[in-house]
Amino acid sequence: MTATHDVADLGAVQAGAERIAWASGQMPVLAQVTARFADARPLAGVKVAACLHVTAETAALVRTLLAAGAQVALCSANPLATQDDVAAALVVQDGVQVRARHGESFADYERHIVETAAFGPQGGKSWVTIDDGADLLIAAHETGEPGIRGLVGGTEETTTGLLRLRRLQEQQGLPCPVLAVNEARTERALNDRHGTGQSALDGIMRATNVLLAGQTLVVLGYGWAGQGIAERARGAGAVVTICEVDPLRALEARMAGYEVMPALEAAVRGDLFITVTGSRKVLGAEHFAVMKDGALLANAGHFDVEIDLDDLNAAAAGRVRQVRPLVHEYEMADGRRLNLLARGRVVNLAAAEGHPASVMDVSFALQALSLEALVADPNAFTPGVQAVPDAIDREVGRLKLAALGVKIDVSSASQDSYRRSWSSR
């Protein structure tokens, strides 16, 4: 029989409870959703299988789902992101099936995903997924019809996950609707730009204690997250260079005042490199060959494939040593040293605590309300990646503004009528 949990230390409950309480106190939007859910119980009898970063902020979302009446199983979307004390608190205090350990092996990481996916169809109840990278839904899909029995739908939190799901949709079809939380307007504005922008630099500074001012910082990828990183790095005094493959994003970067150039040209100049593209092998052997001695390599994309670790290991030929807890130094044949942060995993979670709770407040409110919408009317959505309903997006924005004490104007009936009309009068 499969164990209902696999965590590092059940004795760490108190520390986890305190960490969750601190994060929850900074999540007023989710608190309002939780209060309503506790009365309405919109997920009563529904099972939720979640593959997310097991942090205090995620625990706040899990407790919202429990208040709504759901049963929850949770595994980690990143082995280095798990907060073991939080995992313990969820198991002991909330009865959640948590399968996550900080630093778990890749084999255990995959096993936990498979076991969490299997939680859904057990017992013949309706179930939904929450994904951060699409691993969970893809694992369920790969098991065939028994693995998706009763699956109503899911949500996806990341650009990388949505790319994977859209490719799966094109090639094999998706078995259910998936709401693209990552593309909601409130999510783009807060999570990607402000969340990643701050937390990626936070992780880099915690891991290295470097001064950003005066450094040449190369951001590879100028999507929403890349924009946030570039903006905050410039604010910290770094000289920021952007590398892109999309001409429109490259143009945006140039018009925002950044240097824009191919990665191979930037490789010669950079002191610190941050990949945030959602692609693979963005930095490889040709870049490593021309980088400065002491260059820092960090990844803020979801998977550890953006920096080519095979090429990096080959270039070092075994001359690798750990110089700080989250920094490995690779010595090149000519004596230059390149420093890899957090083993190439997403640096804001592996080296820091991820997005601030006030950012995840918006993300997880979107998640909770999206699941409510999927369960309330399964026929309202067709299989495939779908936009989060605009009403949900706007409601979360409204709640966040209210929590910040911000008031805005309300358009008049006459103005609403004008916008609906073709007339200029």
C-alpha positions in Angstrom: 0.0 0.0 0.0 1.4 3.4 -0.9 2.2 5.6 2.1 -0.1 8.6 2.5 2.9 10.9 3.2 6.6 11.1 2.8 8.2 14.1 4.7 11.6 14.6 6.3 10.6 15.3 10.0 7.2 15.1 11.5 8.7 16.7 14.7 9.1 20.0 13.0 5.4 20.9 13.2 5.7 23.9 15.5 8.3 25.6 13.3 6.2 24.9 10.2 3.0 26.3 11.9 4.8 29.5 12.8 6.1 29.9 9.3 2.7 29.3 7.8 1.1 31.8 10.2 3.6 34.5 9.2 2.9 34.0 5.5 -0.9 33.8 6.0 -0.8 37.1 7.7 0.5 38.7 4.5 -2.2 37.2 2.3 -5.4 39.2 2.9 -6.9 38.4 -0.5 -6.7 34.6 0.1 -8.0 35.1 3.6 -11.2 36.7 2.1 -11.6 33.8 -0.3 -11.1 31.3 2.5 -13.8 33.0 4.6 -16.3 32.7 1.8 -15.2 29.2 1.0 -15.7 28.1 4.6 -19.3 29.1 4.4 -20.1 28.0 0.9 -18.0 24.8 0.8 -17.7 24.9 -3.1 -15.2 22.0 -3.2 -17.1 19.7 -0.9 -16.4 16.1 -1.9 -13.7 17.1 -4.5 -10.2 15.8 -4.4 -7.3 18.2 -5.3 -4.0 16.8 -6.4 -1.3 19.6 -6.3 2.3 19.7 -7.6 3.6 23.0 -6.2 6.6 24.4 -4.3 6.0 23.2 -0.8 6.3 26.5 1.1 4.4 28.4 3.7 2.5 30.3 1.0 1.4 27.1 -0.6 0.3 25.8 2.8 -2.0 28.9 3.0 -3.6 27.8 -0.3 -4.0 24.3 0.8 -5.8 25.4 3.9 -8.1 27.5 1.7 -9.0 24.4 -0.3 -9.6 22.4 2.9 -11.9 25.1 4.1 -13.8 24.7 0.9 -14.3 21.0 1.6 -11.7 19.5 -0.5 -9.3 16.6 0.2 -5.8 17.5 -0.8 -2.6 15.6 -1.8 0.6 17.7 -2.4 4.0 17.0 -3.9 6.9 19.2 -4.7 7.4 21.0 -8.0 11.1 21.5 -7.1 13.2 19.3 -4.7 15.2 22.3 -3.5 12.1 24.4 -2.8 10.5 22.2 -0.1 10.3 23.7 3.4 10.4 20.5 5.5 8.8 22.1 8.6 5.8 23.3 6.5 5.4 19.8 5.0 5.3 18.4 8.5 2.7 20.9 9.7 0.4 20.1 6.8 0.6 16.4 7.5 0.1 16.5 11.3 -2.2 19.5 11.7 -4.2 19.3 8.5 -4.2 15.6 7.4 -2.8 16.5 4.0 -1.1 13.8 2.0 2.3 15.5 1.5 5.1 13.8 -0.4 8.0 16.2 -0.5 11.5 16.4 1.1 14.0 19.1 0.7 16.8 17.9 -1.5 15.1 14.6 -2.4 16.6 12.5 -5.2 15.2 12.9 -8.7 13.8 9.3 -8.5 11.9 10.2 -5.3 10.7 13.5 -6.9 9.3 11.6 -9.8 7.8 8.9 -7.6 6.0 11.5 -5.5 4.5 13.0 -8.6 3.2 9.7 -9.8 1.7 8.9 -6.3 0.1 12.2 -6.1 -1.4 11.9 -9.6 -2.8 8.5 -8.5 -4.6 10.1 -5.5 -7.1 11.7 -7.9 -8.9 8.8 -9.4 -9.0 6.8 -6.2 -12.4 6.4 -4.7 -14.5 7.5 -7.7 -14.8 11.2 -6.8 -14.4 14.2 -8.9 -10.9 15.7 -8.8 -8.9 18.6 -10.1 -5.2 19.3 -10.5 -3.0 22.3 -9.6 0.3 22.3 -11.4 3.5 24.3 -11.4 5.3 23.0 -14.5 2.6 20.5 -15.8 4.3 17.4 -14.3 1.2 16.2 -12.5 -1.3 16.5 -15.3 1.1 14.9 -17.7 1.8 12.0 -15.3 -2.0 11.4 -15.1 -2.3 11.7 -18.8 0.4 9.1 -19.4 -1.4 6.5 -17.4 -4.3 6.5 -19.9 -8.0 6.4 -19.1 -7.8 4.9 -15.5 -5.4 7.7 -14.5 -7.8 10.5 -15.6 -11.1 9.0 -14.5 -13.2 11.7 -12.7 -10.8 14.5 -13.7 -12.7 17.7 -14.0 -9.9 20.0 -14.9 -6.8 21.8 -13.7 -4.8 25.0 -13.4 -1.3 25.8 -14.4 1.0 28.3 -12.7 4.0 28.7 -15.0 4.9 29.7 -18.6 6.9 26.5 -18.9 4.0 24.4 -17.9 1.7 26.1 -20.4 4.2 25.6 -23.2 4.3 21.8 -22.4 0.5 21.5 -22.1 -0.1 23.4 -25.4 2.4 21.0 -27.2 0.6 18.1 -25.6 -2.8 19.5 -26.7 -1.6 19.9 -30.3 0.0 16.4 -30.5 -2.3 14.2 -28.4 -5.1 16.4 -27.0 -5.7 17.3 -23.4 -8.1 15.2 -21.4 -9.7 18.2 -19.6 -9.7 22.0 -19.5 -6.7 23.7 -17.9 -7.0 27.3 -16.8 -3.9 29.3 -17.6 -3.5 31.1 -14.3 0.0 32.2 -15.3 -1.6 34.3 -18.1 -4.1 36.1 -16.0 -3.5 39.9 -16.0 -3.2 40.1 -12.2 -0.7 37.1 -12.2 1.5 38.6 -14.9 1.7 42.0 -13.2 2.4 40.7 -9.7 3.8 37.2 -9.8 6.1 37.2 -12.9 7.2 40.8 -12.9 7.3 41.8 -9.2 7.6 38.3 -7.7 10.4 36.9 -9.9 12.0 40.3 -10.2 12.6 40.5 -6.5 13.0 36.9 -5.5 15.5 35.9 -8.2 17.9 38.7 -7.1 17.2 37.8 -3.5 18.3 34.2 -4.1 21.5 35.3 -6.0 22.5 37.7 -3.2 21.8 35.2 -0.4 23.8 32.5 -2.3 26.8 34.8 -3.1 26.7 38.0 -1.1 27.8 39.9 -4.2 27.2 43.6 -4.7 25.0 44.2 -7.8 26.0 47.8 -8.3 28.6 48.2 -11.0 28.2 44.6 -12.2 27.3 43.8 -15.8 24.2 41.6 -15.5 23.0 39.6 -18.5 19.3 38.6 -18.5 18.5 35.9 -21.1 14.8 36.2 -21.8 12.7 39.4 -21.6 9.3 38.1 -20.9 7.4 39.3 -17.9 9.8 37.7 -15.4 12.9 38.9 -17.3 11.5 42.4 -17.3 11.1 42.3 -13.6 14.6 41.0 -13.0 16.1 43.6 -15.4 14.1 46.5 -13.8 15.2 45.6 -10.2 18.8 44.9 -11.2 19.0 48.3 -12.8 17.6 49.8 -9.7 20.3 48.1 -7.7 23.0 49.8 -9.9 23.8 47.0 -12.3 24.5 47.5 -16.0 21.9 45.4 -17.6 22.1 43.6 -21.0 19.2 41.7 -22.5 19.4 38.7 -24.8 16.3 37.6 -26.8 15.1 35.6 -29.7 11.8 37.4 -30.1 12.2 40.6 -32.1 9.3 42.3 -30.3 10.6 41.6 -26.9 14.1 42.7 -27.9 12.6 45.9 -29.2 10.8 46.5 -25.9 14.0 46.0 -24.1 15.9 48.4 -26.3 13.2 51.0 -26.0 13.3 50.6 -22.2 17.0 51.6 -22.3 18.8 48.3 -22.0 21.6 47.0 -24.2 20.4 44.2 -26.4 22.8 41.8 -28.1 23.2 38.1 -28.9 24.1 35.8 -26.0 27.6 35.0 -27.4 28.5 38.7 -27.5 27.1 39.2 -24.0 29.0 36.2 -22.7 32.3 38.1 -23.1 31.0 41.1 -21.0 28.9 39.6 -18.3 29.7 39.3 -14.6 26.4 37.6 -13.8 24.0 35.7 -16.1 20.4 34.9 -15.3 18.4 32.7 -17.6 14.6 33.0 -17.6 13.5 31.8 -21.0 11.5 28.6 -20.5 13.8 26.9 -23.1 16.8 24.7 -22.9 20.6 25.0 -23.4 20.4 28.8 -23.5 23.9 29.0 -22.2 26.3 26.3 -23.5 29.9 25.4 -24.4 30.4 28.3 -26.8 29.4 30.8 -24.1 31.4 29.2 -21.3 34.5 29.3 -23.5 34.5 33.1 -23.5 33.2 34.1 -20.1 35.2 36.1 -17.6 37.0 34.4 -14.7 34.6 34.4 -11.8 31.4 34.8 -13.8 28.2 33.8 -11.9 25.5 31.6 -13.6 22.0 31.5 -12.3 18.7 30.2 -13.6 15.3 31.7 -12.8 13.4 29.5 -15.3 11.3 26.6 -14.0 13.5 23.6 -15.0 17.2 23.1 -14.6 17.8 22.8 -18.4 18.5 26.4 -19.4 22.2 26.3 -18.4 23.7 23.3 -20.2 25.1 21.4 -17.3 26.5 18.6 -19.5 28.6 21.2 -21.4 29.6 22.9 -18.1 30.8 19.6 -16.6 32.6 18.7 -19.8 34.4 22.0 -19.9 35.5 21.6 -16.3 36.6 18.0 -16.8 35.9 17.1 -13.2 37.5 20.2 -11.7 34.4 21.1 -9.6 34.2 22.1 -6.0 31.7 23.6 -3.7 32.8 27.1 -2.6 29.7 28.2 -0.7 26.6 26.2 0.3 24.8 26.9 -3.0 27.7 27.7 -5.2 29.8 25.3 -7.2 33.0 26.5 -8.9 33.8 24.9 -12.3 37.5 25.4 -13.3 38.0 25.6 -17.0 41.1 24.2 -18.8 42.7 27.7 -19.0 42.2 28.3 -15.3 39.1 30.5 -15.5 36.4 29.8 -12.9 32.7 29.8 -13.5 30.3 29.7 -10.6 27.0 27.8 -10.8 24.3 28.8 -8.4 21.8 26.3 -6.9 22.9 23.5 -9.3 21.1 25.4 -12.1 17.7 25.0 -10.4 15.3 28.0 -10.1 17.4 30.3 -7.9 14.6 32.2 -6.3 13.4 29.1 -4.5 16.5 27.0 -4.3 18.6 29.8 -2.7 15.8 32.0 -1.2 12.2 31.6 -0.2 10.5 32.3 -3.5 8.0 35.1 -4.1 6.9 37.2 -1.2 3.7 36.1 0.4 1.9 39.3 -0.7 2.6 38.2 -4.3 1.5 34.7 -3.8 -1.6 36.1 -2.3 -2.8 37.0 -5.7 -1.6 33.9 -7.5 -3.2 31.5 -5.0 -6.5 33.5 -4.9 -6.6 33.0 -8.7 -5.9 29.3 -8.2 -8.7 28.9 -5.7 -11.3 30.8 -7.6 -10.3 29.0 -10.8 -10.9 25.6 -9.2 -14.2 26.8 -7.9 -15.2 27.8 -11.4 -14.2 24.4 -12.9 -16.1 22.4 -10.3 -19.2 24.7 -10.3 -19.8 24.1 -14.0 -17.6 21.5 -15.7 -19.5 22.1 -19.0 -18.5 25.7 -19.1 -15.0 24.8 -20.3 -13.8 22.6 -23.2 -10.7 20.4 -23.0 -7.5 22.3 -23.6 -5.7 25.3 -22.2 -8.3 28.0 -21.4 -8.0 31.6 -20.2 -9.0 32.4 -16.6 -12.4 34.0 -16.8 -12.1 37.8 -16.8 -14.5 38.1 -13.9 -12.1 36.1 -11.7 -9.2 38.2 -12.8 -11.0 41.4 -12.0 -12.3 40.1 -8.7 -8.8 39.3 -7.5 -7.6 42.7 -8.6 -10.4 44.4 -6.8 -9.7 42.4 -3.6 -6.0 43.2 -3.7 -6.6 46.9 -4.2 -9.0 46.8 -1.2 -6.4 45.1 0.9 -3.9 47.8 0.0 -6.4 50.5 0.9 -6.6 51.8 -2.7 -9.7 53.2 -4.2 -10.4 53.7 -7.9 -13.0 55.4 -10.0 -16.1 53.7 -11.4 -17.1 54.4 -14.9 -20.6 55.9 -15.4 -23.5 54.2 -17.3 -23.0 56.8 -20.0 -19.3 55.9 -20.3 -20.1 52.2 -20.4 -22.6 52.9 -23.2 -20.1 54.9 -25.2 -17.5 52.1 -25.1 -20.1 49.7 -26.5 -21.1 52.0 -29.3 -19.6 52.5 -32.8 -20.5 56.2 -32.6 -17.9 58.8 -31.7 -20.6 61.0 -30.0 
